[in-house]
C-alpha cells in the first residue's frame, strides 16, 4: 500500500508540475502577438519568443496574427442611382497594427470590416448610375479604402487595399449590353473592312500610276536613245559621204581627166536623174551646157 501511494503521489506531482509549466511558459510564434491579462485585466502584449507568466494569475486572452490578411465577402445586392440592382463581390486586404485595440475595441474585427464594407459600398454605388459603376472601379476602390481605413483605425486595423472582384448587373441589362457590344463589334468590323478596301484601292491606283509613269519614262528614254542613235548614224553617214566625196575629188584631181571624159560622165548620170515616177521635170544644171559644148568639141574635129 505504501508503494502504491508513493507512485500515485509521484504521478500527481508530475501532473501538477506539467500544469504549472503549461501555465508558466508561453511561446509566441513569429508574426504573431499574444494579449496577457492578469486577474482579468490587460497586463501586456507578448512579442514572438519565449515568455514566463505567473501561473493561475496571468493568462493568454488572445493570439493576434500580425500578417496582412485577406477577407473575401459574398456578393452583395446594391441599388444604383438609376434604380438597378447590381451584385458586387469585394475583397479587402488589411493588417492589424495594434493588437490591444483589435482585441478590446471590437468583439470581431472581421465581422466589423465586412459590415462596414457593405454599408460603405451601398453609399458609394447609390450615388452612381450603372454605366459609371461599371467603368469606375478604381474610383470606387479608392473611396472604399479611404472610408474603411478611417473607420477601422480606432480598431487597430489598417486597410491596405479594397478590390471589386465582380460587378454583375441584372440579367435583362446583361442581354442588352451583349447586344450593344455585338452591334459595336459588327460596326467596327465593317469599318475595318471598308478601310481595308479603301487602302487596297489606293495602293492599286498608286501602283498603276507608278507603272504608267515608269512606262512613259521608259518610252521617253527609248525615244531619246533611238533619236540619238539616228543622229549618230546620220552624222556617220554624212562623215562617210564627205570622206567619199573627198576621195572622189582627190581621185579626179589626181587622174586629171580630159573634157571628153567629163562630158561622157555627165551623159551616164542623166538616166539616174530621170529615174522615179515623180520626176516630171528634168533639171539640167547650167554646167551641163558647157559640158555638152566640150563633148561636141571632143567628138567633132574641126
C-alpha atoms as a printed R data frame, in Angstrom:
    type eleno elety resid chain resno       x      y        z
1   ATOM     1    CA   UNK     A     1   0.000  0.000    0.000
2   ATOM     2    CA   UNK     A     2   2.818  2.394    0.793
3   ATOM     3    CA   UNK     A     3   4.383  1.740   -2.626
4   ATOM     4    CA   UNK     A     4   1.128  2.341   -4.423
5   ATOM     5    CA   UNK     A     5   0.569  5.569   -2.548
6   ATOM     6    CA   UNK     A     6   4.084  6.664   -3.414
7   ATOM     7    CA   UNK     A     7   3.513  6.035   -7.102
8   ATOM     8    CA   UNK     A     8   0.216  7.886   -7.037
9   ATOM     9    CA   UNK     A     9   1.888 10.802   -5.284
10  ATOM    10    CA   UNK     A    10   4.636 10.933   -7.889
11  ATOM    11    CA   UNK     A    11   2.112 10.855  -10.774
12  ATOM    12    CA   UNK     A    12   0.041 13.612   -9.182
13  ATOM    13    CA   UNK     A    13   3.154 15.679   -8.585
14  ATOM    14    CA   UNK     A    14   4.237 15.314  -12.211
15  ATOM    15    CA   UNK     A    15   0.756 16.314  -13.357
16  ATOM    16    CA   UNK     A    16   0.776 19.410  -11.186
17  ATOM    17    CA   UNK     A    17   4.289 20.245  -12.393
18  ATOM    18    CA   UNK     A    18   3.251 19.915  -16.031
19  ATOM    19    CA   UNK     A    19   0.190 22.089  -15.398
20  ATOM    20    CA   UNK     A    20   2.345 24.729  -13.751
21  ATOM    21    CA   UNK     A    21   4.788 24.656  -16.663
22  ATOM    22    CA   UNK     A    22   1.974 24.982  -19.209
23  ATOM    23    CA   UNK     A    23   0.632 27.983  -17.340
24  ATOM    24    CA   UNK     A    24   4.069 29.483  -16.778
25  ATOM    25    CA   UNK     A    25   5.981 29.011  -20.037
26  ATOM    26    CA   UNK     A    26   4.441 30.598  -23.165
27  ATOM    27    CA   UNK     A    27   5.888 30.515  -26.688
28  ATOM    28    CA   UNK     A    28   4.671 33.101  -29.204
29  ATOM    29    CA   UNK     A    29   5.242 32.312  -32.893
30  ATOM    30    CA   UNK     A    30   6.820 34.668  -35.409
31  ATOM    31    CA   UNK     A    31   4.479 37.289  -36.968
32  ATOM    32    CA   UNK     A    32   2.103 36.870  -34.011
33  ATOM    33    CA   UNK     A    33   1.437 38.546  -30.687
34  ATOM    34    CA   UNK     A    34  -0.354 37.461  -27.509
35  ATOM    35    CA   UNK     A    35  -2.533 39.529  -25.193
36  ATOM    36    CA   UNK     A    36  -1.830 38.787  -21.488
37  ATOM    37    CA   UNK     A    37  -4.368 39.527  -18.786
38  ATOM    38    CA   UNK     A    38  -3.601 39.493  -15.072
39  ATOM    39    CA   UNK     A    39  -6.572 38.725  -12.892
40  ATOM    40    CA   UNK     A    40  -8.902 39.659  -15.797
41  ATOM    41    CA   UNK     A    41  -7.215 42.950  -16.629
42  ATOM    42    CA   UNK     A    42  -4.977 43.750  -19.571
43  ATOM    43    CA   UNK     A    43  -1.373 43.431  -18.439
44  ATOM    44    CA   UNK     A    44   0.869 43.413  -21.571
45  ATOM    45    CA   UNK     A    45   1.331 42.273  -25.178
46  ATOM    46    CA   UNK     A    46   3.786 39.458  -25.802
47  ATOM    47    CA   UNK     A    47   6.114 39.554  -28.788
48  ATOM    48    CA   UNK     A    48   7.405 36.431  -30.632
49  ATOM    49    CA   UNK     A    49   9.605 34.245  -28.434
50  ATOM    50    CA   UNK     A    50   9.616 32.542  -25.004
51  ATOM    51    CA   UNK     A    51   7.912 34.254  -22.038
52  ATOM    52    CA   UNK     A    52   7.370 33.279  -18.350
53  ATOM    53    CA   UNK     A    53   3.969 34.008  -16.810
54  ATOM    54    CA   UNK     A    54   2.706 33.798  -13.247
55  ATOM    55    CA   UNK     A    55   0.592 30.668  -13.159
56  ATOM    56    CA   UNK     A    56  -3.103 30.999  -12.316
57  ATOM    57    CA   UNK     A    57  -2.702 34.795  -12.189
58  ATOM    58    CA   UNK     A    58  -1.641 35.637  -15.762
59  ATOM    59    CA   UNK     A    59  -3.398 34.106  -18.743
60  ATOM    60    CA   UNK     A    60  -3.367 34.454  -22.536
61  ATOM    61    CA   UNK     A    61  -6.521 36.267  -23.624
62  ATOM    62    CA   UNK     A    62  -5.958 36.004  -27.381
63  ATOM    63    CA   UNK     A    63  -3.296 35.498  -30.033
64  ATOM    64    CA   UNK     A    64  -3.319 38.032  -32.882
65  ATOM    65    CA   UNK     A    65  -1.900 37.424  -36.367
66  ATOM    66    CA   UNK     A    66   0.151 40.481  -37.420
67  ATOM    67    CA   UNK     A    67   0.461 39.488  -41.090
68  ATOM    68    CA   UNK     A    68  -1.584 41.078  -43.870
69  ATOM    69    CA   UNK     A    69  -4.888 39.253  -44.131
70  ATOM    70    CA   UNK     A    70  -7.434 38.842  -46.908
71  ATOM    71    CA   UNK     A    71 -11.169 38.909  -46.336
72  ATOM    72    CA   UNK     A    72 -13.431 37.928  -49.230
73  ATOM    73    CA   UNK     A    73 -17.074 38.772  -48.722
74  ATOM    74    CA   UNK     A    74 -20.045 37.178  -50.544
75  ATOM    75    CA   UNK     A    75 -21.816 39.162  -53.300
76  ATOM    76    CA   UNK     A    76 -23.993 41.953  -52.002
77  ATOM    77    CA   UNK     A    77 -27.044 43.422  -53.801
78  ATOM    78    CA   UNK     A    78 -26.609 47.168  -54.249
79  ATOM    79    CA   UNK     A    79 -29.033 49.657  -55.828
80  ATOM    80    CA   UNK     A    80 -27.559 52.200  -58.238
81  ATOM    81    CA   UNK     A    81 -28.741 55.762  -58.744
82  ATOM    82    CA   UNK     A    82 -30.869 54.700  -61.758
83  ATOM    83    CA   UNK     A    83 -32.647 52.066  -59.597
84  ATOM    84    CA   UNK     A    84 -30.899 48.980  -60.945
85  ATOM    85    CA   UNK     A    85 -29.835 46.194  -58.597
86  ATOM    86    CA   UNK     A    86 -26.271 45.037  -59.146
87  ATOM    87    CA   UNK     A    87 -24.426 42.278  -57.324
88  ATOM    88    CA   UNK     A    88 -20.933 43.270  -56.171
89  ATOM    89    CA   UNK     A    89 -18.269 40.918  -54.836
90  ATOM    90    CA   UNK     A    90 -15.492 42.569  -52.769
91  ATOM    91    CA   UNK     A    91 -12.106 41.638  -51.337
92  ATOM    92    CA   UNK     A    92 -10.419 43.588  -48.512
93  ATOM    93    CA   UNK     A    93  -6.700 43.419  -47.674
94  ATOM    94    CA   UNK     A    94  -5.985 44.567  -44.118
95  ATOM    95    CA   UNK     A    95  -3.400 44.260  -41.355
96  ATOM    96    CA   UNK     A    96  -3.533 44.511  -37.566
97  ATOM    97    CA   UNK     A    97  -1.334 47.347  -36.302
98  ATOM    98    CA   UNK     A    98  -2.429 47.464  -32.647
99  ATOM    99    CA   UNK     A    99  -3.229 44.037  -31.106
100 ATOM   100    CA   UNK     A   100  -4.665 45.584  -27.934
101 ATOM   101    CA   UNK     A   101  -7.190 47.748  -29.823
102 ATOM   102    CA   UNK     A   102  -8.071 44.882  -32.168
103 ATOM   103    CA   UNK     A   103  -8.849 42.753  -29.100
104 ATOM   104    CA   UNK     A   104 -10.653 45.198  -26.832
105 ATOM   105    CA   UNK     A   105 -12.170 47.853  -29.119
106 ATOM   106    CA   UNK     A   106 -14.369 45.472  -31.125
107 ATOM   107    CA   UNK     A   107 -15.598 41.969  -30.483
108 ATOM   108    CA   UNK     A   108 -14.816 40.711  -34.028
109 ATOM   109    CA   UNK     A   109 -12.929 42.996  -36.380
110 ATOM   110    CA   UNK     A   110 -13.546 40.641  -39.334
111 ATOM   111    CA   UNK     A   111 -17.311 40.971  -38.912
112 ATOM   112    CA   UNK     A   112 -16.934 44.702  -38.358
113 ATOM   113    CA   UNK     A   113 -14.928 45.123  -41.567
114 ATOM   114    CA   UNK     A   114 -17.494 43.111  -43.536
115 ATOM   115    CA   UNK     A   115 -20.481 45.130  -42.341
116 ATOM   116    CA   UNK     A   116 -18.637 48.411  -42.771
117 ATOM   117    CA   UNK     A   117 -17.659 47.404  -46.327
118 ATOM   118    CA   UNK     A   118 -21.258 46.587  -47.249
119 ATOM   119    CA   UNK     A   119 -22.586 49.846  -45.822
120 ATOM   120    CA   UNK     A   120 -19.905 51.984  -47.487
121 ATOM   121    CA   UNK     A   121 -20.361 50.151  -50.785
122 ATOM   122    CA   UNK     A   122 -24.086 50.882  -50.802
123 ATOM   123    CA   UNK     A   123 -23.475 54.545  -50.074
124 ATOM   124    CA   UNK     A   124 -20.896 54.877  -52.859
125 ATOM   125    CA   UNK     A   125 -22.789 52.897  -55.505
126 ATOM   126    CA   UNK     A   126 -26.082 54.587  -54.593
127 ATOM   127    CA   UNK     A   127 -24.684 57.891  -55.892
128 ATOM   128    CA   UNK     A   128 -23.630 56.452  -59.265
129 ATOM   129    CA   UNK     A   129 -25.554 55.133  -62.260
130 ATOM   130    CA   UNK     A   130 -24.911 51.715  -63.806
131 ATOM   131    CA   UNK     A   131 -22.555 52.929  -66.528
132 ATOM   132    CA   UNK     A   132 -20.421 54.856  -64.039
133 ATOM   133    CA   UNK     A   133 -20.399 51.845  -61.724
134 ATOM   134    CA   UNK     A   134 -19.118 49.543  -64.448
135 ATOM   135    CA   UNK     A   135 -16.431 51.956  -65.643
136 ATOM   136    CA   UNK     A   136 -15.228 53.453  -62.341
137 ATOM   137    CA   UNK     A   137 -13.770 50.537  -60.414
138 ATOM   138    CA   UNK     A   138 -10.599 52.390  -59.474
139 ATOM   139    CA   UNK     A   139 -12.604 55.334  -58.134
140 ATOM   140    CA   UNK     A   140 -14.901 53.027  -56.134
141 ATOM   141    CA   UNK     A   141 -11.919 51.112  -54.733
142 ATOM   142    CA   UNK     A   142 -10.280 54.345  -53.637
143 ATOM   143    CA   UNK     A   143 -13.413 55.632  -51.902
144 ATOM   144    CA   UNK     A   144 -13.993 52.324  -50.126
145 ATOM   145    CA   UNK     A   145 -10.404 52.146  -48.905
146 ATOM   146    CA   UNK     A   146 -10.479 55.722  -47.597
147 ATOM   147    CA   UNK     A   147 -13.682 55.213  -45.609
148 ATOM   148    CA   UNK     A   148 -12.686 51.775  -44.277
149 ATOM   149    CA   UNK     A   149  -9.182 52.824  -43.287
150 ATOM   150    CA   UNK     A   150 -10.519 55.827  -41.373
151 ATOM   151    CA   UNK     A   151 -13.218 53.807  -39.592
152 ATOM   152    CA   UNK     A   152 -11.003 50.839  -38.700
153 ATOM   153    CA   UNK     A   153  -8.116 52.977  -37.449
154 ATOM   154    CA   UNK     A   154  -9.544 53.067  -33.914
155 ATOM   155    CA   UNK     A   155  -9.755 49.261  -34.004
156 ATOM   156    CA   UNK     A   156  -6.023 48.975  -34.595
157 ATOM   157    CA   UNK     A   157  -6.634 47.866  -38.205
158 ATOM   158    CA   UNK     A   158  -5.057 49.312  -41.380
159 ATOM   159    CA   UNK     A   159  -6.903 48.677  -44.649
160 ATOM   160    CA   UNK     A   160  -4.288 48.391  -47.373
161 ATOM   161    CA   UNK     A   161  -6.436 47.722  -50.419
162 ATOM   162    CA   UNK     A   162 -10.026 47.117  -51.483
163 ATOM   163    CA   UNK     A   163 -10.863 45.356  -54.755
164 ATOM   164    CA   UNK     A   164 -14.162 44.735  -56.515
165 ATOM   165    CA   UNK     A   165 -13.961 41.184  -57.844
166 ATOM   166    CA   UNK     A   166 -17.166 41.324  -59.857
167 ATOM   167    CA   UNK     A   167 -19.993 43.713  -60.706
168 ATOM   168    CA   UNK     A   168 -22.953 41.798  -62.116
169 ATOM   169    CA   UNK     A   169 -25.887 43.857  -63.455
170 ATOM   170    CA   UNK     A   170 -29.389 42.350  -63.829
171 ATOM   171    CA   UNK     A   171 -29.877 39.626  -66.441
172 ATOM   172    CA   UNK     A   172 -32.004 41.837  -68.704
173 ATOM   173    CA   UNK     A   173 -29.365 44.541  -68.637
174 ATOM   174    CA   UNK     A   174 -26.664 41.988  -69.412
175 ATOM   175    CA   UNK     A   175 -28.581 40.865  -72.510
176 ATOM   176    CA   UNK     A   176 -28.946 44.467  -73.686
177 ATOM   177    CA   UNK     A   177 -25.256 45.100  -73.082
178 ATOM   178    CA   UNK     A   178 -24.312 41.962  -75.013
179 ATOM   179    CA   UNK     A   179 -26.452 43.055  -77.959
180 ATOM   180    CA   UNK     A   180 -24.894 46.510  -77.846
181 ATOM   181    CA   UNK     A   181 -21.391 45.055  -77.720
182 ATOM   182    CA   UNK     A   182 -22.216 42.715  -80.613
183 ATOM   183    CA   UNK     A   183 -23.514 45.622  -82.702
184 ATOM   184    CA   UNK     A   184 -20.430 47.649  -81.834
185 ATOM   185    CA   UNK     A   185 -18.138 44.800  -82.857
186 ATOM   186    CA   UNK     A   186 -20.007 44.384  -86.143
187 ATOM   187    CA   UNK     A   187 -19.771 48.120  -86.784
188 ATOM   188    CA   UNK     A   188 -16.050 48.111  -86.127
189 ATOM   189    CA   UNK     A   189 -15.615 45.058  -88.361
190 ATOM   190    CA   UNK     A   190 -17.487 46.828  -91.182
191 ATOM   191    CA   UNK     A   191 -15.359 49.948  -90.712
192 ATOM   192    CA   UNK     A   192 -12.178 47.905  -90.775
193 ATOM   193    CA   UNK     A   193 -13.339 46.036  -93.894
194 ATOM   194    CA   UNK     A   194 -14.181 49.295  -95.659
195 ATOM   195    CA   UNK     A   195 -10.904 50.828  -94.559
196 ATOM   196    CA   UNK     A   196  -9.050 47.789  -95.882
197 ATOM   197    CA   UNK     A   197 -10.851 48.020  -99.239
198 ATOM   198    CA   UNK     A   198 -10.058 51.725  -99.401
199 ATOM   199    CA   UNK     A   199  -6.389 51.173  -98.687
200 ATOM   200    CA   UNK     A   200  -6.305 48.356 -101.240
201 ATOM   201    CA   UNK     A   201  -7.858 50.603 -103.910
202 ATOM   202    CA   UNK     A   202  -5.436 53.400 -103.061
203 ATOM   203    CA   UNK     A   203  -2.467 51.061 -103.269
204 ATOM   204    CA   UNK     A   204  -3.732 49.602 -106.552
205 ATOM   205    CA   UNK     A   205  -4.230 53.056 -108.063
206 ATOM   206    CA   UNK     A   206  -0.827 54.140 -106.801
207 ATOM   207    CA   UNK     A   207   0.725 51.029 -108.357
208 ATOM   208    CA   UNK     A   208  -0.982 51.695 -111.680
209 ATOM   209    CA   UNK     A   209   0.160 55.312 -111.550
210 ATOM   210    CA   UNK     A   210   3.735 54.315 -110.853
211 ATOM   211    CA   UNK     A   211   3.552 51.703 -113.628
212 ATOM   212    CA   UNK     A   212   2.255 54.299 -116.112
213 ATOM   213    CA   UNK     A   213   4.961 56.755 -115.056
214 ATOM   214    CA   UNK     A   214   7.675 54.138 -115.438
215 ATOM   215    CA   UNK     A   215   6.261 53.058 -118.817
216 ATOM   216    CA   UNK     A   216   6.185 56.660 -120.042
217 ATOM   217    CA   UNK     A   217   9.683 57.266 -118.748
218 ATOM   218    CA   UNK     A   218  10.893 54.067 -120.421
219 ATOM   219    CA   UNK     A   219   9.253 55.066 -123.725
220 ATOM   220    CA   UNK     A   220  10.754 58.536 -123.490
221 ATOM   221    CA   UNK     A   221  14.156 57.073 -122.750
222 ATOM   222    CA   UNK     A   222  13.840 54.669 -125.673
223 ATOM   223    CA   UNK     A   223  12.817 57.542 -127.987
224 ATOM   224    CA   UNK     A   224  15.752 59.597 -126.789
225 ATOM   225    CA   UNK     A   225  18.090 56.670 -127.349
226 ATOM   226    CA   UNK     A   226  16.603 56.000 -130.793
227 ATOM   227    CA   UNK     A   227  16.827 59.649 -131.796
228 ATOM   228    CA   UNK     A   228  20.386 59.786 -130.501
229 ATOM   229    CA   UNK     A   229  21.231 56.640 -132.477
230 ATOM   230    CA   UNK     A   230  19.662 58.072 -135.648
231 ATOM   231    CA   UNK     A   231  21.525 61.314 -135.159
232 ATOM   232    CA   UNK     A   232  24.788 59.441 -134.677
233 ATOM   233    CA   UNK     A   233  24.014 57.323 -137.772
234 ATOM   234    CA   UNK     A   234  23.249 60.454 -139.785
235 ATOM   235    CA   UNK     A   235  26.485 62.016 -138.619
236 ATOM   236    CA   UNK     A   236  28.388 58.866 -139.520
237 ATOM   237    CA   UNK     A   237  26.698 58.755 -142.959
238 ATOM   238    CA   UNK     A   238  27.459 62.414 -143.510
239 ATOM   239    CA   UNK     A   239  31.036 61.906 -142.476
240 ATOM   240    CA   UNK     A   240  31.203 58.856 -144.798
241 ATOM   241    CA   UNK     A   241  29.757 60.810 -147.699
242 ATOM   242    CA   UNK     A   242  32.155 63.641 -147.012
243 ATOM   243    CA   UNK     A   243  35.060 61.237 -146.966
244 ATOM   244    CA   UNK     A   244  33.770 59.593 -150.150
245 ATOM   245    CA   UNK     A   245  33.405 62.938 -151.890
246 ATOM   246    CA   UNK     A   246  36.818 63.930 -150.724
247 ATOM   247    CA   UNK     A   247  38.273 60.688 -152.083
248 ATOM   248    CA   UNK     A   248  36.393 61.108 -155.400
249 ATOM   249    CA   UNK     A   249  37.582 64.678 -155.657
250 ATOM   250    CA   UNK     A   250  41.123 63.586 -154.888
251 ATOM   251    CA   UNK     A   251  40.897 60.746 -157.431
252 ATOM   252    CA   UNK     A   252  39.555 63.085 -160.126
253 ATOM   253    CA   UNK     A   253  42.157 65.645 -159.272
254 ATOM   254    CA   UNK     A   254  44.919 63.064 -159.429
255 ATOM   255    CA   UNK     A   255  43.548 61.499 -162.659
256 ATOM   256    CA   UNK     A   256  43.334 64.889 -164.389
257 ATOM   257    CA   UNK     A   257  40.555 63.748 -166.793
258 ATOM   258    CA   UNK     A   258  40.021 65.309 -170.185
259 ATOM   259    CA   UNK     A   259  36.983 67.327 -171.139
260 ATOM   260    CA   UNK     A   260  35.688 64.454 -173.268
261 ATOM   261    CA   UNK     A   261  35.805 62.092 -170.265
262 ATOM   262    CA   UNK     A   262  33.892 64.554 -168.089
263 ATOM   263    CA   UNK     A   263  31.271 65.015 -170.761
264 ATOM   264    CA   UNK     A   264  30.896 61.229 -171.062
265 ATOM   265    CA   UNK     A   265  30.395 61.010 -167.273
266 ATOM   266    CA   UNK     A   266  27.650 63.628 -167.409
267 ATOM   267    CA   UNK     A   267  25.823 61.612 -170.020
268 ATOM   268    CA   UNK     A   268  25.993 58.472 -167.874
269 ATOM   269    CA   UNK     A   269  24.482 60.378 -164.932
270 ATOM   270    CA   UNK     A   270  21.413 61.630 -166.824
271 ATOM   271    CA   UNK     A   271  19.447 58.323 -166.664
272 ATOM   272    CA   UNK     A   272  19.830 58.303 -162.902
273 ATOM   273    CA   UNK     A   273  18.285 61.734 -162.725
274 ATOM   274    CA   UNK     A   274  15.321 60.532 -164.804
275 ATOM   275    CA   UNK     A   275  14.510 57.585 -162.506
276 ATOM   276    CA   UNK     A   276  11.299 57.705 -160.429
277 ATOM   277    CA   UNK     A   277   7.624 58.348 -161.164
278 ATOM   278    CA   UNK     A   278   7.689 61.782 -159.599
279 ATOM   279    CA   UNK     A   279  10.316 63.113 -161.999
280 ATOM   280    CA   UNK     A   280   8.082 65.026 -164.366
281 ATOM   281    CA   UNK     A   281  10.585 67.819 -164.985
282 ATOM   282    CA   UNK     A   282  14.286 67.417 -165.647
283 ATOM   283    CA   UNK     A   283  16.537 69.899 -164.060
284 ATOM   284    CA   UNK     A   284  19.616 70.289 -166.166
285 ATOM   285    CA   UNK     A   285  22.469 72.016 -164.438
286 ATOM   286    CA   UNK     A   286  23.871 75.048 -166.119
287 ATOM   287    CA   UNK     A   287  27.242 73.367 -166.177
288 ATOM   288    CA   UNK     A   288  25.736 70.688 -168.458
289 ATOM   289    CA   UNK     A   289  25.576 73.128 -171.440
290 ATOM   290    CA   UNK     A   290  29.225 73.832 -171.032
291 ATOM   291    CA   UNK     A   291  29.875 70.116 -170.774
292 ATOM   292    CA   UNK     A   292  27.894 69.466 -173.953
293 ATOM   293    CA   UNK     A   293  29.963 72.052 -175.718
294 ATOM   294    CA   UNK     A   294  33.081 70.331 -174.514
295 ATOM   295    CA   UNK     A   295  31.636 66.971 -175.631
296 ATOM   296    CA   UNK     A   296  30.938 68.379 -179.066
297 ATOM   297    CA   UNK     A   297  34.454 69.593 -179.292
298 ATOM   298    CA   UNK     A   298  35.759 66.238 -178.245
299 ATOM   299    CA   UNK     A   299  33.854 64.278 -180.875
300 ATOM   300    CA   UNK     A   300  33.795 66.806 -183.689
301 ATOM   301    CA   UNK     A   301  37.160 67.581 -185.163
302 ATOM   302    CA   UNK     A   302  37.344 70.946 -186.662
